[in-house]
C-alpha cells in the first residue's frame, strides 16, 4: 500500500477528514471548514483500505522533517548513503480515499456555508486546499535504521532514536498528543494526505479566465445581493507533492519548540545541581569562580 503525499510531520487523526477545506494543509486547527450538508454524499464516495502489520522506511532531512518513504521492500540504491533513516512498524495502516474527487469538490462547493467561507478567502486572494485522501498509521513505532554490511545488502540495523534527535516532534516527544518514544512508545496519526490545491476569485460572467486557470476544474456561483451580478469562481487543481508539503512546514515554529525544549532541560539540570547537598549557597562554584587551592598547594606555588 502506497502512502499519499508524505507529510513532513504527522497530524492528529481527529483534526482532518476527507472532504475538509483547509487554509493551510499542515495546520488544520488554524482555519478550516467541513460541510455538514455534503457529509453523506462525501461518505458515499469514500473507500477505506486497511492493512495490518505495516512496515516502511522513512528518510528525514536535516531540519527533522519527513522527506520520503521507501516501503518495506525498498530499492537499495535509493537509500544507500542516506544519513537519516527511520524504520517504522505499525499495527495498522488505514487509507480513506475518495473515488471521485471532482464530485467531492462539487458537493462541498454547493454548500452555501462553504461558499461563504471561500468568499472571504477570495476577497483576500488567499489559496486553500481540499482533502480527498488520508493515510493513517495506528500504533506506529519508530527506530533509527542504518544499512548493514556497508550497503552490500538490504539488511538494516535498528537502534532506539537518540535523545534530542532532529526528527518530527511527535516521534521524539513522550509528551506529544500523538505519542512518542519513552513511556508512550507508539505514535498514531495521519502521515499521508491527498490534498488538492484550490483557489477562488470574484468575477463577472463576461470576465475571461487566466492562463494559469487551465489545469483547474471550475464551478461558478452567483453572489447573492450583488448589484453587478458578480460570481464566485472556485477551482480545484492537482495534488500537492511530498516536497511541496515539506517546504510548507513552518520551521520557525518547529525550531522554537526545539529551543524551548533545550532551555527547559538546561533549567532542570541547573535546579537539580543547585539542590544538591554537595553545594552550599556560599560555594565558589555557585559564585562563578573556582575554589581557592588547598593551603598545601599554596606553599608549593
Protein Blocks (a to p, Z undefined) as FASTA:
>chain_A
ZZddddfbdcdfklpcehiacfbfklmmloccddfklmmmmmmmpccdddehiadddddd
fkopafbdebjbdcfklmgopabdcddddfbdcddddfblmlmmmmmmmpmklmmmmmmm
mmnopacdddfbdcddehiaddddddehhopaccdcdddddehiacdfklmpmkbmnbpe
hjblbccddfbdcddddddddddfklccdfklmmpccdddddehianlpacddddddddd
fklmmmmpcfklmmmmmmmmmmmmmmmmmmmmmmpmkbcfklmklnopacdddfklmmmZ
Z
